[in-house]
């Protein structure tokens, strides 16, 4: 992964020192408040998850910064598969923009970067899911060319 800077935004691989801010971003919306634990102290599950993500070459956790610090994050997973002639897929997860920084073009910058990173790594498909409670996020992803071509289901364990 190469760092990318456009305008005032810079994408880079997340470091362990970024973890608290990433968790704060994950908790910075109505759904995140219900399912995340931003502490203090920081729940140790986040540190374990970060180490697993950071050590896996098929995972990439990134942050976007501006002059004020970290303003967004996302995770990319690169999934090898047999279907579609062994197509490699890019899965975009945990897209968050700090609430005070929304509507500045950061989300578009991040998603365009993520799609290009998937292309660079040889993915033939990029996929993501968004919670049905976030209709504005669905419209945003569709504005970037994503299509609701499949039904997504989840089972909480």
CORSUL-V339263 format. One record per run of one state. SS is the DSSP state (alpha for helix, beta for strand, coil for the rest). FROM is the first residue (numbers start at 1). LEN is the number of residues. If there is no record, write none. Layout:
{{SS | FROM | LEN} {SS | FROM | LEN}}
This chain:
{{coil | 1 | 3} {beta | 4 | 3} {coil | 7 | 2} {beta | 9 | 5} {coil | 14 | 2} {alpha | 16 | 11} {coil | 27 | 3} {alpha | 30 | 6} {coil | 36 | 8} {alpha | 44 | 12} {coil | 56 | 3} {beta | 59 | 8} {coil | 67 | 2} {beta | 69 | 11} {coil | 80 | 3} {alpha | 83 | 4} {coil | 87 | 2} {beta | 89 | 9} {coil | 98 | 1} {alpha | 99 | 3} {coil | 102 | 4} {alpha | 106 | 15} {coil | 121 | 4} {beta | 125 | 4} {coil | 129 | 6} {alpha | 135 | 9} {coil | 144 | 14}}
